[in-house]
Amino acid sequence: MKLVDELVELILKAVSDIPLDVERALVKAYETEHSELGKTQLKAILENIRLARKSRVPVCQDTGILHFYLDFGIKSRLSILEVKQSILEATKKATEVIPLRPNAVHPLTRVNSGDNTGLLVPIIDWSFNESDEVKITVIPKGAGSENVSKAIVLPPALGVKGIAKFVLNCVVEAMGKPCPPTIIGVGIGGSLELAAKLAKKAHLRPLGSRHPDPQIAELEEKLLNAINMLGIGPMGLGGKWTSLDVKIEIAHTHTASLPVAISFQCWALRKASITI
């Protein structure tokens, strides 16, 4: 039960306490936003963060679908089955005691499970290392940002320009729907589904961090600058800050393919981690 309770506390922290790197980026956006309407939105966002943290209540009514990222040490005394079962139990308990909005429904019948669990949810992404530690990160992902996320396979000849055009077109099409200023993850390479996973996994990186590959890091900066020249602004009401950051993850891919995916996160990039 101890692990279940620790995971419930982790989920509460994720939904109620915005990470400091995101909060600092929002403060910077507020201080440098030239649109008065945009500035008003950012001020309300920062006040919302303060009140949610103080009261330990969700920062947004859409507490999302829970995504768990596991970096599992193979020398740990915990078993994979034990951790998985604890995550399921913690999700159910957190839904009741925090509370979380029950969001998990059957894709066709739309029948709600009532406890944020169901077929393959919560979503658990596993990676492994040789230590005796297990690091668990939870990211609640709301529908407003998820609904404008996309994946595509481009002709390789389109190259970097094709990638940039796809990303910018997605941002323009999304406008205010994902509650900007957004944090944008981009996955490039692999297969269609791997690119989508990479785009979402990019949200694990701190804001302001850059990819170790200089070419990718340069593309992150260029995309961020281009997006913030669109004038969509906070909450889509106009202004300088449409996005707080762009982060890219890559994988090798087939010689005849160029898979690309974009994962939007609203300004409330909610995440929290524990290491056991």
C-alpha positions as CSV (number, residue, x, y, z in Angstrom):
1,M,0.0,0.0,0.0
2,K,2.9,2.3,0.6
3,L,3.8,2.5,-3.1
4,V,0.1,3.2,-4.0
5,D,0.0,6.1,-1.5
6,E,3.2,7.5,-2.8
7,L,1.8,7.4,-6.3
8,V,-1.4,9.1,-5.3
9,E,0.7,11.9,-3.8
10,L,2.7,12.0,-7.0
11,I,-0.5,12.4,-9.1
12,L,-1.8,15.1,-6.7
13,K,1.5,17.0,-7.1
14,A,1.3,16.7,-10.9
15,V,-2.2,18.1,-11.2
16,S,-1.9,20.9,-8.6
17,D,1.7,22.1,-8.7
18,I,3.1,23.4,-12.0
19,P,6.8,22.7,-12.4
20,L,9.2,25.6,-11.7
21,D,10.7,25.6,-15.2
22,V,7.2,26.1,-16.7
23,E,6.3,28.7,-14.1
24,R,9.5,30.7,-14.8
25,A,8.8,30.6,-18.5
26,L,5.3,32.0,-17.9
27,V,6.7,34.7,-15.7
28,K,9.1,35.7,-18.4
29,A,6.3,35.7,-20.9
30,Y,4.2,37.9,-18.7
31,E,7.1,40.4,-18.2
32,T,7.8,40.6,-21.9
33,E,4.3,40.3,-23.5
34,H,3.5,43.4,-25.5
35,S,-0.2,42.7,-25.9
36,E,-2.3,44.0,-23.0
37,L,-4.9,41.4,-23.6
38,G,-2.2,38.7,-23.7
39,K,-0.6,40.1,-20.5
40,T,-4.0,39.9,-18.8
41,Q,-4.3,36.2,-19.7
42,L,-0.8,35.4,-18.4
43,K,-1.5,37.2,-15.2
44,A,-4.7,35.1,-14.7
45,I,-2.7,32.0,-15.5
46,L,0.0,32.8,-12.9
47,E,-2.6,33.5,-10.3
48,N,-4.3,30.3,-11.1
49,I,-1.0,28.4,-10.5
50,R,-0.5,30.2,-7.2
51,L,-4.0,29.3,-5.9
52,A,-3.9,25.7,-7.1
53,R,-0.5,25.2,-5.4
54,K,-1.7,26.8,-2.1
55,S,-5.0,24.9,-2.0
56,R,-3.6,21.6,-3.4
57,V,-6.4,21.4,-6.0
58,P,-6.1,20.7,-9.7
59,V,-4.9,23.6,-11.7
60,C,-7.3,22.7,-14.5
61,Q,-10.7,20.9,-14.5
62,D,-9.5,18.6,-17.2
63,T,-7.2,16.4,-15.3
64,G,-6.5,14.4,-18.4
65,I,-5.5,10.8,-19.1
66,L,-2.6,9.9,-17.0
67,H,0.7,9.0,-18.8
68,F,3.3,7.2,-16.7
69,Y,6.9,7.0,-17.8
70,L,8.9,4.3,-16.0
71,D,12.7,4.2,-16.0
72,F,13.0,0.8,-14.4
73,G,16.2,-0.5,-12.8
74,I,16.5,-4.2,-13.4
75,K,18.2,-4.6,-10.0
76,S,15.3,-3.1,-8.1
77,R,13.5,-5.2,-5.5
78,L,10.2,-4.1,-7.1
79,S,8.7,-6.3,-9.8
80,I,7.2,-4.9,-13.0
81,L,3.9,-6.5,-12.2
82,E,3.9,-4.9,-8.7
83,V,4.6,-1.4,-10.1
84,K,2.0,-1.8,-12.8
85,Q,-0.7,-2.9,-10.3
86,S,0.2,-0.1,-8.0
87,I,-0.2,2.4,-10.8
88,L,-3.7,1.1,-11.6
89,E,-4.7,1.2,-7.9
90,A,-3.3,4.7,-7.4
91,T,-5.1,6.0,-10.4
92,K,-8.4,4.7,-9.1
93,K,-7.7,6.0,-5.6
94,A,-6.5,9.4,-6.9
95,T,-9.7,9.8,-9.0
96,E,-11.7,9.5,-5.8
97,V,-9.7,11.4,-3.2
98,I,-8.1,14.3,-5.1
99,P,-10.6,14.2,-7.0
100,L,-9.7,13.8,-10.6
101,R,-12.3,14.2,-13.3
102,P,-13.2,10.7,-14.7
103,N,-12.1,10.9,-18.3
104,A,-11.6,7.3,-19.5
105,V,-14.3,6.2,-21.9
106,H,-14.7,3.3,-24.4
107,P,-13.8,4.8,-27.8
108,L,-17.1,3.8,-29.5
109,T,-19.7,3.4,-26.8
110,R,-18.3,6.4,-24.8
111,V,-19.2,4.5,-21.6
112,N,-17.1,6.0,-18.8
113,S,-15.2,3.6,-16.5
114,G,-15.6,6.1,-13.7
115,D,-12.1,5.8,-12.3
116,N,-9.7,6.8,-15.1
117,T,-8.7,3.3,-15.9
118,G,-9.7,1.0,-18.8
119,L,-8.2,-0.8,-21.8
120,L,-4.5,0.2,-21.9
121,V,-5.1,3.3,-19.7
122,P,-3.5,4.7,-17.7
123,I,-0.8,4.7,-20.4
124,I,2.5,3.3,-19.2
125,D,5.8,3.7,-21.1
126,W,8.6,1.5,-20.0
127,S,12.4,1.9,-20.3
128,F,15.1,0.0,-18.4
129,N,18.5,0.6,-16.9
130,E,21.0,-1.5,-14.9
131,S,20.5,0.3,-11.5
132,D,18.4,-0.7,-8.5
133,E,16.2,2.4,-8.8
134,V,12.8,3.0,-10.4
135,K,12.0,6.5,-11.6
136,I,8.3,7.2,-12.2
137,T,7.1,10.3,-13.9
138,V,3.4,11.1,-14.4
139,I,2.1,13.5,-17.0
140,P,-1.6,14.2,-17.0
141,K,-2.6,15.0,-20.6
142,G,-5.8,16.9,-21.3
143,A,-7.9,16.7,-24.4
144,G,-7.6,20.4,-25.5
145,S,-4.0,19.9,-26.4
146,E,-4.2,16.3,-27.3
147,N,-7.0,16.9,-29.9
148,V,-4.8,19.2,-32.1
149,S,-1.7,16.9,-31.9
150,K,-0.9,15.2,-35.2
151,A,1.4,12.7,-37.0
152,I,2.3,12.3,-40.6
153,V,4.8,10.6,-42.9
154,L,6.4,13.0,-45.3
155,P,8.4,12.3,-48.4
156,P,12.1,12.4,-47.3
157,A,12.9,14.9,-50.1
158,L,10.9,17.6,-48.2
159,G,13.5,17.5,-45.5
160,V,13.8,20.2,-42.8
161,K,11.6,22.6,-44.7
162,G,8.9,20.1,-44.9
163,I,9.1,19.4,-41.2
164,A,9.0,23.1,-40.4
165,K,6.0,23.7,-42.7
166,F,4.1,20.8,-41.1
167,V,4.7,22.1,-37.5
168,L,3.8,25.7,-38.4
169,N,0.7,24.6,-40.2
170,C,-0.4,22.6,-37.2
171,V,0.1,25.6,-34.9
172,V,-1.9,27.9,-37.2
173,E,-4.7,25.4,-37.5
174,A,-4.8,24.9,-33.7
175,M,-4.9,28.6,-32.9
176,G,-6.3,29.0,-29.4
177,K,-7.6,25.4,-29.0
178,P,-4.6,24.0,-27.0
179,C,-4.7,27.0,-24.5
180,P,-1.4,28.8,-25.5
181,P,1.3,29.6,-24.7
182,T,1.9,26.0,-25.5
183,I,4.9,23.7,-25.0
184,I,5.5,21.8,-28.2
185,G,7.1,18.4,-28.6
186,V,8.2,17.2,-32.0
187,G,9.1,13.6,-32.9
188,I,11.1,13.0,-36.1
189,G,12.0,9.6,-37.6
190,G,11.4,6.0,-36.5
191,S,7.9,5.0,-37.7
192,L,4.6,6.8,-37.5
193,E,3.8,5.5,-34.0
194,L,7.4,6.0,-32.7
195,A,7.4,9.6,-34.0
196,A,4.2,10.2,-32.0
197,K,5.7,8.6,-28.8
198,L,8.9,10.7,-29.2
199,A,6.9,13.9,-29.6
200,K,5.1,13.3,-26.3
201,K,8.3,12.0,-24.6
202,A,10.0,15.4,-25.4
203,H,7.8,16.9,-22.7
204,L,9.9,15.1,-20.1
205,R,12.8,17.5,-20.9
206,P,13.0,20.8,-18.9
207,L,12.0,24.0,-20.8
208,G,15.0,25.7,-22.3
209,S,17.0,22.5,-22.6
210,R,18.4,21.9,-26.1
211,H,19.0,18.6,-28.0
212,P,22.6,17.4,-27.9
213,D,22.7,17.3,-31.7
214,P,23.5,20.8,-32.8
215,Q,21.4,20.6,-36.0
216,I,18.3,19.5,-34.0
217,A,19.0,22.2,-31.3
218,E,19.1,24.8,-34.1
219,L,15.8,23.6,-35.5
220,E,14.2,23.8,-32.0
221,E,15.2,27.5,-31.7
222,K,14.1,28.3,-35.3
223,L,10.7,26.7,-34.8
224,L,10.2,28.5,-31.5
225,N,11.0,31.8,-33.0
226,A,8.8,31.2,-36.1
227,I,5.9,30.1,-34.0
228,N,6.1,33.2,-31.8
229,M,6.1,35.4,-34.9
230,L,2.6,34.1,-35.8
231,G,0.9,36.5,-33.3
232,I,-1.6,33.9,-32.0
233,G,-0.6,34.8,-28.4
234,P,-1.8,33.7,-25.0
235,M,-5.1,31.8,-25.2
236,G,-5.2,32.6,-28.9
237,L,-6.2,36.3,-28.2
238,G,-3.1,37.8,-29.9
239,G,0.4,38.6,-28.7
240,K,4.0,37.7,-28.7
241,W,3.9,34.4,-26.7
242,T,2.3,31.6,-28.7
243,S,4.7,28.9,-27.4
244,L,7.0,28.7,-24.4
245,D,9.4,26.1,-26.0
246,V,9.8,23.6,-28.7
247,K,11.6,20.3,-28.0
248,I,12.5,17.7,-30.6
249,E,13.4,14.0,-30.2
250,I,14.6,11.9,-33.1
251,A,15.2,8.3,-34.2
252,H,16.7,6.7,-37.3
253,T,14.1,5.8,-39.9
254,H,13.5,4.0,-43.2
255,T,15.4,5.4,-46.2
256,A,12.1,6.1,-48.0
257,S,10.2,7.7,-45.0
258,L,10.2,10.8,-42.9
259,P,7.7,10.4,-40.1
260,V,7.0,13.6,-38.1
261,A,4.6,14.1,-35.1
262,I,3.7,17.1,-33.0
263,S,2.5,16.9,-29.5
264,F,0.9,20.1,-28.0
265,Q,0.9,20.8,-24.3
266,C,-1.2,23.7,-23.0
267,W,0.6,26.2,-20.7
268,A,-0.2,23.8,-17.8
269,L,2.5,21.2,-18.6
270,R,1.8,19.1,-15.5
271,K,4.3,16.5,-14.5
272,A,5.9,15.1,-11.4
273,S,8.5,12.4,-10.6
274,I,9.7,10.2,-7.8
275,T,12.6,7.8,-7.6
276,I,12.3,4.6,-5.6
